[in-house]
Amino acid sequence: MSGDQLDIHHVVQAHPGNQVIPNYNRNTAPAIAIPVEEHKLIPTVKGKYSGSPRELLAKDIKDLRKYTKAPNSKIKELINLNKRMYPHSFKK
């Protein structure tokens, strides 16, 4: 909703996620609403991404914990949602 001072942050970030996760779709990918000011603090991955999907998810989770006040329960939901939506990318 416009004017609510919230931004949608994709976890994993859309640009690198599109490069390393087959069938990644920004429109349906896991995301969390966070305050605009917190969202601005999260480093954006630009250019060619050469890491694995697991490394990308780990970086995004670390950034959420460092730069936002997102509840740990919601962060865990994002991790689990990524694993359910993209099981081949997050196999151990």
N, CA, C and O atoms as a printed pandas DataFrame, in Angstrom:
     atom_number atom_name residue_name chain_id  residue_number  x_coord  y_coord  z_coord
0              1         N          MET        A               1    0.844   -1.167    0.000
1              2        CA          MET        A               1    0.000    0.000    0.000
2              3         C          MET        A               1    0.894    1.236    0.000
3              4         O          MET        A               1    1.813    1.339    0.812
4              5         N          SER        A               2    0.641    2.127   -0.863
5              6        CA          SER        A               2    1.423    3.344   -0.958
6              7         C          SER        A               2    1.247    4.189    0.300
7              8         O          SER        A               2    0.137    4.340    0.809
8              9         N          GLY        A               3    2.356    4.738    0.794
9             10        CA          GLY        A               3    2.295    5.603    1.962
10            11         C          GLY        A               3    2.416    4.892    3.288
11            12         O          GLY        A               3    2.367    5.542    4.333
12            13         N          ASP        A               4    2.573    3.574    3.287
13            14        CA          ASP        A               4    2.643    2.833    4.554
14            15         C          ASP        A               4    4.055    2.774    5.130
15            16         O          ASP        A               4    4.264    2.213    6.206
16            17         N          GLN        A               5    5.034    3.354    4.413
17            18        CA          GLN        A               5    6.438    3.374    4.847
18            19         C          GLN        A               5    7.057    1.980    4.935
19            20         O          GLN        A               5    8.002    1.760    5.693
20            21         N          LEU        A               6    6.517    1.039    4.155
21            22        CA          LEU        A               6    7.066   -0.313    4.096
22            23         C          LEU        A               6    7.537   -0.607    2.676
23            24         O          LEU        A               6    6.946   -0.139    1.702
24            25         N          ASP        A               7    8.602   -1.383    2.575
25            26        CA          ASP        A               7    9.095   -1.889    1.294
26            27         C          ASP        A               7    9.028   -3.409    1.332
27            28         O          ASP        A               7    9.062   -4.016    2.402
28            29         N          ILE        A               8    8.934   -4.007    0.169
29            30        CA          ILE        A               8    8.975   -5.465    0.058
30            31         C          ILE        A               8   10.416   -5.868   -0.250
31            32         O          ILE        A               8   11.005   -5.425   -1.236
32            33         N          HIS        A               9   10.966   -6.714    0.613
33            34        CA          HIS        A               9   12.339   -7.202    0.426
34            35         C          HIS        A               9   12.292   -8.681    0.087
35            36         O          HIS        A               9   11.794   -9.494    0.867
36            37         N          HIS        A              10   12.812   -9.021   -1.078
37            38        CA          HIS        A              10   12.840  -10.426   -1.503
38            39         C          HIS        A              10   13.998  -11.159   -0.840
39            40         O          HIS        A              10   15.122  -10.662   -0.777
40            41         N          VAL        A              11   13.692  -12.344   -0.352
41            42        CA          VAL        A              11   14.685  -13.207    0.305
42            43         C          VAL        A              11   14.559  -14.577   -0.340
43            44         O          VAL        A              11   13.693  -15.369    0.032
44            45         N          VAL        A              12   15.409  -14.850   -1.288
45            46        CA          VAL        A              12   16.664  -14.266   -1.695
46            47         C          VAL        A              12   16.406  -13.054   -2.594
47            48         O          VAL        A              12   15.331  -12.907   -3.177
48            49         N          GLN        A              13   17.427  -12.189   -2.690
49            50        CA          GLN        A              13   17.276  -11.021   -3.541
50            51         C          GLN        A              13   16.986  -11.447   -4.979
51            52         O          GLN        A              13   17.547  -12.422   -5.479
52            53         N          ALA        A              14   16.109  -10.707   -5.625
53            54        CA          ALA        A              14   15.606  -11.100   -6.941
54            55         C          ALA        A              14   16.687  -11.170   -8.020
55            56         O          ALA        A              14   16.732  -12.139   -8.778
56            57         N          HIS        A              15   17.552  -10.166   -8.102
57            58        CA          HIS        A              15   18.542  -10.140   -9.194
58            59         C          HIS        A              15   19.465  -11.363   -9.162
59            60         O          HIS        A              15   19.561  -12.065  -10.169
60            61         N          PRO        A              16   20.140  -11.642   -8.057
61            62        CA          PRO        A              16   20.984  -12.845   -8.054
62            63         C          PRO        A              16   20.171  -14.136   -8.009
63            64         O          PRO        A              16   20.595  -15.155   -8.554
64            65         N          GLY        A              17   19.013  -14.098   -7.366
65            66        CA          GLY        A              17   18.168  -15.292   -7.304
66            67         C          GLY        A              17   17.779  -15.771   -8.685
67            68         O          GLY        A              17   17.742  -16.971   -8.955
68            69         N          ASN        A              18   17.490  -14.825   -9.552
69            70        CA          ASN        A              18   17.126  -15.142  -10.931
70            71         C          ASN        A              18   18.270  -15.824  -11.677
71            72         O          ASN        A              18   18.032  -16.578  -12.621
72            73         N          GLN        A              19   19.494  -15.569  -11.263
73            74        CA          GLN        A              19   20.671  -16.132  -11.928
74            75         C          GLN        A              19   20.991  -17.554  -11.467
75            76         O          GLN        A              19   21.518  -18.351  -12.243
76            77         N          VAL        A              20   20.674  -17.877  -10.209
77            78        CA          VAL        A              20   21.140  -19.165   -9.664
78            79         C          VAL        A              20   20.031  -20.135   -9.254
79            80         O          VAL        A              20   20.315  -21.281   -8.905
80            81         N          ILE        A              21   18.781  -19.693   -9.291
81            82        CA          ILE        A              21   17.669  -20.566   -8.899
82            83         C          ILE        A              21   16.767  -20.800  -10.111
83            84         O          ILE        A              21   16.106  -19.872  -10.577
84            85         N          PRO        A              22   16.733  -22.035  -10.624
85            86        CA          PRO        A              22   15.859  -22.328  -11.761
86            87         C          PRO        A              22   14.393  -22.007  -11.421
87            88         O          PRO        A              22   13.920  -22.297  -10.322
88            89         N          ASN        A              23   13.705  -21.418  -12.366
89            90        CA          ASN        A              23   12.282  -21.068  -12.230
90            91         C          ASN        A              23   12.012  -20.020  -11.155
91            92         O          ASN        A              23   10.884  -19.912  -10.674
92            93         N          TYR        A              24   13.020  -19.252  -10.773
93            94        CA          TYR        A              24   12.801  -18.164   -9.812
94            95         C          TYR        A              24   11.868  -17.146  -10.452
95            96         O          TYR        A              24   12.054  -16.766  -11.609
96            97         N          ASN        A              25   10.871  -16.708   -9.704
97            98        CA          ASN        A              25    9.908  -15.727  -10.202
98            99         C          ASN        A              25    9.725  -14.666   -9.130
99           100         O          ASN        A              25    9.178  -14.940   -8.061
100          101         N          ARG        A              26   10.175  -13.473   -9.413
101          102        CA          ARG        A              26   10.101  -12.366   -8.453
102          103         C          ARG        A              26    8.667  -12.133   -7.958
103          104         O          ARG        A              26    8.465  -11.738   -6.810
104          105         N          ASN        A              27    7.688  -12.372   -8.808
105          106        CA          ASN        A              27    6.294  -12.108   -8.438
106          107         C          ASN        A              27    5.754  -13.080   -7.396
107          108         O          ASN        A              27    4.802  -12.761   -6.683
108          109         N          THR        A              28    6.357  -14.263   -7.305
109          110        CA          THR        A              28    5.858  -15.264   -6.355
110          111         C          THR        A              28    6.912  -15.674   -5.328
111          112         O          THR        A              28    6.645  -16.503   -4.458
112          113         N          ALA        A              29    8.100  -15.098   -5.428
113          114        CA          ALA        A              29    9.212  -15.473   -4.547
114          115         C          ALA        A              29    8.977  -14.989   -3.112
115          116         O          ALA        A              29    8.255  -14.016   -2.894
116          117         N          PRO        A              30    9.586  -15.670   -2.135
117          118        CA          PRO        A              30    9.456  -15.264   -0.733
118          119         C          PRO        A              30    9.947  -13.829   -0.516
119          120         O          PRO        A              30   10.974  -13.414   -1.055
120          121         N          ALA        A              31    9.187  -13.093    0.284
121          122        CA          ALA        A              31    9.525  -11.700    0.571
122          123         C          ALA        A              31    8.943  -11.313    1.924
123          124         O          ALA        A              31    8.072  -11.993    2.467
124          125         N          ILE        A              32    9.449  -10.203    2.452
125          126        CA          ILE        A              32    8.987   -9.699    3.736
126          127         C          ILE        A              32    8.819   -8.188    3.630
127          128         O          ILE        A              32    9.622   -7.517    2.981
128          129         N          ALA        A              33    7.789   -7.655    4.260
129          130        CA          ALA        A              33    7.587   -6.209    4.314
130          131         C          ALA        A              33    8.397   -5.664    5.489
131          132         O          ALA        A              33    8.244   -6.108    6.627
132          133         N          ILE        A              34    9.257   -4.698    5.192
133          134        CA          ILE        A              34   10.073   -4.074    6.237
134          135         C          ILE        A              34   10.025   -2.557    6.060
135          136         O          ILE        A              34    9.726   -2.072    4.969
136          137         N          PRO        A              35   10.315   -1.806    7.120
137          138        CA          PRO        A              35   10.321   -0.347    6.993
138          139         C          PRO        A              35   11.295    0.125    5.906
139          140         O          PRO        A              35   12.380   -0.432    5.741
140          141         N          VAL        A              36   10.888    1.147    5.181
141          142        CA          VAL        A              36   11.690    1.700    4.092
142          143         C          VAL        A              36   13.106    2.012    4.564
143          144         O          VAL        A              36   14.074    1.686    3.876
144          145         N          GLU        A              37   13.235    2.634    5.722
145          146        CA          GLU        A              37   14.558    3.023    6.223
146          147         C          GLU        A              37   15.448    1.812    6.483
147          148         O          GLU        A              37   16.654    1.882    6.246
148          149         N          GLU        A              38   14.890    0.714    6.958
149          150        CA          GLU        A              38   15.674   -0.507    7.158
150          151         C          GLU        A              38   16.049   -1.119    5.811
151          152         O          GLU        A              38   17.161   -1.617    5.634
152          153         N          HIS        A              39   15.122   -1.078    4.875
153          154        CA          HIS        A              39   15.371   -1.670    3.550
154          155         C          HIS        A              39   16.544   -0.981    2.857
155          156         O          HIS        A              39   17.339   -1.633    2.180
156          157         N          LYS        A              40   16.649    0.326    3.025
157          158        CA          LYS        A              40   17.741    1.086    2.406
158          159         C          LYS        A              40   19.108    0.648    2.919
159          160         O          LYS        A              40   20.108    0.803    2.219
160          161         N          LEU        A              41   19.163    0.106    4.123
161          162        CA          LEU        A              41   20.434   -0.301    4.733
162          163         C          LEU        A              41   20.965   -1.627    4.199
163          164         O          LEU        A              41   22.163   -1.894    4.286
164          165         N          ILE        A              42   20.087   -2.456    3.650
165          166        CA          ILE        A              42   20.485   -3.793    3.190
166          167         C          ILE        A              42   21.288   -3.679    1.896
167          168         O          ILE        A              42   20.805   -3.109    0.918
168          169         N          PRO        A              43   22.520   -4.221    1.882
169          170        CA          PRO        A              43   23.330   -4.166    0.658
170          171         C          PRO        A              43   22.649   -4.915   -0.495
171          172         O          PRO        A              43   22.113   -6.008   -0.311
172          173         N          THR        A              44   22.681   -4.313   -1.666
173          174        CA          THR        A              44   22.078   -4.908   -2.854
174          175         C          THR        A              44   23.139   -5.654   -3.653
175          176         O          THR        A              44   24.211   -5.115   -3.926
176          177         N          VAL        A              45   22.840   -6.887   -4.023
177          178        CA          VAL        A              45   23.748   -7.670   -4.861
178          179         C          VAL        A              45   23.506   -7.255   -6.309
179          180         O          VAL        A              45   22.395   -7.378   -6.824
180          181         N          LYS        A              46   24.562   -6.762   -6.961
181          182        CA          LYS        A              46   24.449   -6.292   -8.344
182          183         C          LYS        A              46   25.376   -7.094   -9.243
183          184         O          LYS        A              46   26.306   -7.748   -8.770
184          185         N          GLY        A              47   25.118   -7.039  -10.528
185          186        CA          GLY        A              47   25.989   -7.699  -11.488
186          187         C          GLY        A              47   25.841   -9.209  -11.472
187          188         O          GLY        A              47   24.835   -9.750  -11.011
188          189         N          LYS        A              48   26.867   -9.879  -11.984
189          190        CA          LYS        A              48   26.847  -11.344  -12.075
190          191         C          LYS        A              48   27.091  -11.930  -10.695
191          192         O          LYS        A              48   28.029  -11.540  -10.000
192          193         N          TYR        A              49   26.236  -12.872  -10.305
193          194        CA          TYR        A              49   26.384  -13.550   -9.014
194          195         C          TYR        A              49   26.994  -14.918   -9.260
195          196         O          TYR        A              49   26.499  -15.680  -10.090
196          197         N          SER        A              50   28.071  -15.236   -8.543
197          198        CA          SER        A              50   28.768  -16.502   -8.783
198          199         C          SER        A              50   28.654  -17.488   -7.624
199          200         O          SER        A              50   29.230  -18.574   -7.681
200          201         N          GLY        A              51   27.917  -17.123   -6.571
201          202        CA          GLY        A              51   27.756  -18.030   -5.441
202          203         C          GLY        A              51   26.637  -19.031   -5.667
203          204         O          GLY        A              51   25.987  -19.041   -6.713
204          205         N          SER        A              52   26.428  -19.869   -4.667
205          206        CA          SER        A              52   25.360  -20.873   -4.731
206          207         C          SER        A              52   24.067  -20.294   -4.159
207          208         O          SER        A              52   24.097  -19.273   -3.473
208          209         N          PRO        A              53   22.938  -20.937   -4.433
209          210        CA          PRO        A              53   21.685  -20.499   -3.819
210          211         C          PRO        A              53   21.765  -20.507   -2.285
211          212         O          PRO        A              53   21.253  -19.595   -1.636
212          213         N          ARG        A              54   22.400  -21.523   -1.709
213          214        CA          ARG        A              54   22.529  -21.605   -0.246
214          215         C          ARG        A              54   23.339  -20.428    0.304
215          216         O          ARG        A              54   22.996  -19.866    1.344
216          217         N          GLU        A              55   24.410  -20.061   -0.397
217          218        CA          GLU        A              55   25.227  -18.919    0.033
218          219         C          GLU        A              55   24.426  -17.623   -0.052
219          220         O          GLU        A              55   24.538  -16.755    0.813
220          221         N          LEU        A              56   23.628  -17.504   -1.093
221          222        CA          LEU        A              56   22.806  -16.307   -1.263
222          223         C          LEU        A              56   21.760  -16.209   -0.158
223          224         O          LEU        A              56   21.569  -15.139    0.420
224          225         N          LEU        A              57   21.089  -17.304    0.138
225          226        CA          LEU        A              57   20.097  -17.300    1.210
226          227         C          LEU        A              57   20.762  -16.963    2.543
227          228         O          LEU        A              57   20.224  -16.174    3.320
228          229         N          ALA        A              58   21.916  -17.549    2.809
229          230        CA          ALA        A              58   22.625  -17.276    4.062
230          231         C          ALA        A              58   22.989  -15.797    4.167
231          232         O          ALA        A              58   22.854  -15.200    5.235
232          233         N          LYS        A              59   23.449  -15.203    3.064
233          234        CA          LYS        A              59   23.801  -13.781    3.072
234          235         C          LYS        A              59   22.572  -12.926    3.335
235          236         O          LYS        A              59   22.619  -11.986    4.128
236          237         N          ASP        A              60   21.473  -13.254    2.668
237          238        CA          ASP        A              60   20.258  -12.460    2.845
238          239         C          ASP        A              60   19.720  -12.562    4.270
239          240         O          ASP        A              60   19.240  -11.570    4.820
240          241         N          ILE        A              61   19.793  -13.730    4.866
241          242        CA          ILE        A              61   19.327  -13.904    6.243
242          243         C          ILE        A              61   20.232  -13.128    7.196
243          244         O          ILE        A              61   19.752  -12.467    8.117
244          245         N          LYS        A              62   21.532  -13.209    6.972
245          246        CA          LYS        A              62   22.489  -12.463    7.802
246          247         C          LYS        A              62   22.212  -10.959    7.707
247          248         O          LYS        A              62   22.228  -10.254    8.715
248          249         N          ASP        A              63   21.958  -10.477    6.489
249          250        CA          ASP        A              63   21.655   -9.057    6.297
250          251         C          ASP        A              63   20.361   -8.656    6.999
251          252         O          ASP        A              63   20.295   -7.589    7.609
252          253         N          LEU        A              64   19.332   -9.500    6.918
253          254        CA          LEU        A              64   18.076   -9.193    7.615
254          255         C          LEU        A              64   18.314   -9.054    9.113
255          256         O          LEU        A              64   17.794   -8.139    9.750
256          257         N          ARG        A              65   19.098   -9.963    9.665
257          258        CA          ARG        A              65   19.374   -9.927   11.107
258          259         C          ARG        A              65   20.217   -8.712   11.485
259          260         O          ARG        A              65   20.049   -8.152   12.569
260          261         N          LYS        A              66   21.115   -8.307   10.608
261          262        CA          LYS        A              66   22.020   -7.196   10.908
262          263         C          LYS        A              66   21.360   -5.830   10.725
263          264         O          LYS        A              66   21.580   -4.922   11.527
264          265         N          TYR        A              67   20.557   -5.681    9.679
265          266        CA          TYR        A              67   20.062   -4.362    9.298
266          267         C          TYR        A              67   18.599   -4.097    9.624
267          268         O          TYR        A              67   18.136   -2.967    9.471
268          269         N          THR        A              68   17.856   -5.117   10.073
269          270        CA          THR        A              68   16.429   -4.912   10.338
270          271         C          THR        A              68   16.040   -5.448   11.706
271          272         O          THR        A              68   16.823   -6.105   12.392
272          273         N          LYS        A              69   14.832   -5.149   12.069
273          274        CA          LYS        A              69   14.254   -5.678   13.307
274          275         C          LYS        A              69   13.241   -6.776   12.994
275          276         O          LYS        A              69   12.317   -7.017   13.771
276          277         N          ALA        A              70   13.417   -7.434   11.861
277          278        CA          ALA        A              70   12.500   -8.514   11.477
278          279         C          ALA        A              70   12.524   -9.594   12.554
279          280         O          ALA        A              70   13.600  -10.019   12.974
280          281         N          PRO        A              71   11.356  -10.042   13.004
281          282        CA          PRO        A              71   11.307  -11.083   14.037
282          283         C          PRO        A              71   11.946  -12.383   13.552
283          284         O          PRO        A              71   11.787  -12.773   12.395
284          285         N          ASN        A              72   12.667  -13.043   14.446
285          286        CA          ASN        A              72   13.335  -14.295   14.102
286          287         C          ASN        A              72   12.340  -15.326   13.566
287          288         O          ASN        A              72   12.676  -16.110   12.678
288          289         N          SER        A              73   11.120  -15.329   14.102
289          290        CA          SER        A              73   10.113  -16.288   13.632
290          291         C          SER        A              73    9.794  -16.063   12.151
291          292         O          SER        A              73    9.582  -17.026   11.414
292          293         N          LYS        A              74    9.759  -14.809   11.714
293          294        CA          LYS        A              74    9.476  -14.503   10.301
294          295         C          LYS        A              74   10.678  -14.828    9.421
295          296         O          LYS        A              74   10.518  -15.246    8.274
296          297         N          ILE        A              75   11.875  -14.637    9.958
297          298        CA          ILE        A              75   13.083  -14.988    9.215
298          299         C          ILE        A              75   13.124  -16.499    8.988
299          300         O          ILE        A              75   13.465  -16.960    7.898
300          301         N          LYS        A              76   12.777  -17.260   10.015
301          302        CA          LYS        A              76   12.735  -18.720    9.872
302          303         C          LYS        A              76   11.687  -19.135    8.843
303          304         O          LYS        A              76   11.901  -20.082    8.086
304          305         N          GLU        A              77   10.556  -18.431    8.814
305          306        CA          GLU        A              77    9.528  -18.723    7.807
306          307         C          GLU        A              77   10.073  -18.498    6.399
307          308         O          GLU        A              77    9.794  -19.281    5.491
308          309         N          LEU        A              78   10.851  -17.428    6.217
309          310        CA          LEU        A              78   11.437  -17.149    4.908
310          311         C          LEU        A              78   12.404  -18.254    4.485
311          312         O          LEU        A              78   12.424  -18.657    3.322
312          313         N          ILE        A              79   13.200  -18.737    5.430
313          314        CA          ILE        A              79   14.131  -19.833    5.131
314          315         C          ILE        A              79   13.352  -21.062    4.686
315          316         O          ILE        A              79   13.658  -21.664    3.656
316          317         N          ASN        A              80   12.344  -21.430    5.468
317          318        CA          ASN        A              80   11.551  -22.625    5.150
318          319         C          ASN        A              80   10.785  -22.476    3.845
319          320         O          ASN        A              80   10.665  -23.434    3.082
320          321         N          LEU        A              81   10.270  -21.294    3.586
321          322        CA          LEU        A              81    9.534  -21.056    2.346
322          323         C          LEU        A              81   10.456  -21.207    1.131
323          324         O          LEU        A              81   10.064  -21.794    0.122
324          325         N          ASN        A              82   11.672  -20.681    1.228
325          326        CA          ASN        A              82   12.637  -20.853    0.137
326          327         C          ASN        A              82   12.920  -22.325   -0.101
327          328         O          ASN        A              82   12.969  -22.770   -1.248
328          329         N          LYS        A              83   13.106  -23.079    0.965
329          330        CA          LYS        A              83   13.405  -24.512    0.837
330          331         C          LYS        A              83   12.234  -25.277    0.229
331          332         O          LYS        A              83   12.441  -26.227   -0.527
332          333         N          ARG        A              84   10.998  -24.870    0.554
333          334        CA          ARG        A              84    9.820  -25.536   -0.012
334          335         C          ARG        A              84    9.607  -25.157   -1.479
335          336         O          ARG        A              84    9.267  -26.006   -2.302
336          337         N          MET        A              85    9.809  -23.881   -1.799
337          338        CA          MET        A              85    9.549  -23.422   -3.167
338          339         C          MET        A              85   10.632  -23.863   -4.155
339          340         O          MET        A              85   10.352  -24.105   -5.329
340          341         N          TYR        A              86   11.865  -23.964   -3.667
341          342        CA          TYR        A              86   12.997  -24.287   -4.539
342          343         C          TYR        A              86   13.813  -25.434   -3.941
343          344         O          TYR        A              86   14.993  -25.258   -3.640
344          345         N          PRO        A              87   13.196  -26.606   -3.766
345          346        CA          PRO        A              87   13.877  -27.710   -3.068
346          347         C          PRO        A              87   15.169  -28.163   -3.746
347          348         O          PRO        A              87   16.115  -28.551   -3.061
348          349         N          HIS        A              88   15.226  -28.122   -5.067
349          350        CA          HIS        A              88   16.437  -28.567   -5.762
350          351         C          HIS        A              88   17.601  -27.603   -5.538
351          352         O          HIS        A              88   18.762  -28.009   -5.580
352          353         N          SER        A              89   17.293  -26.341   -5.301
353          354        CA          SER        A              89   18.346  -25.349   -5.090
354          355         C          SER        A              89   18.894  -25.371   -3.670
355          356         O          SER        A              89   20.014  -24.923   -3.424
356          357         N          PHE        A              90   18.102  -25.895   -2.736
357          358        CA          PHE        A              90   18.519  -25.852   -1.333
358          359         C          PHE        A              90   18.700  -27.234   -0.721
359          360         O          PHE        A              90   18.588  -27.405    0.493
360          361         N          LYS        A              91   18.984  -28.229   -1.581
361          362        CA          LYS        A              91   19.291  -29.569   -1.075
362          363         C          LYS        A              91   20.613  -29.517   -0.332
363          364         O          LYS        A              91   21.509  -28.753   -0.691
364          365         N          LYS        A              92   20.728  -30.339    0.713
365          366        CA          LYS        A              92   22.007  -30.429    1.431
366          367         C          LYS        A              92   22.927  -31.370    0.709
367          368         O          LYS        A              92   24.056  -31.588    1.147
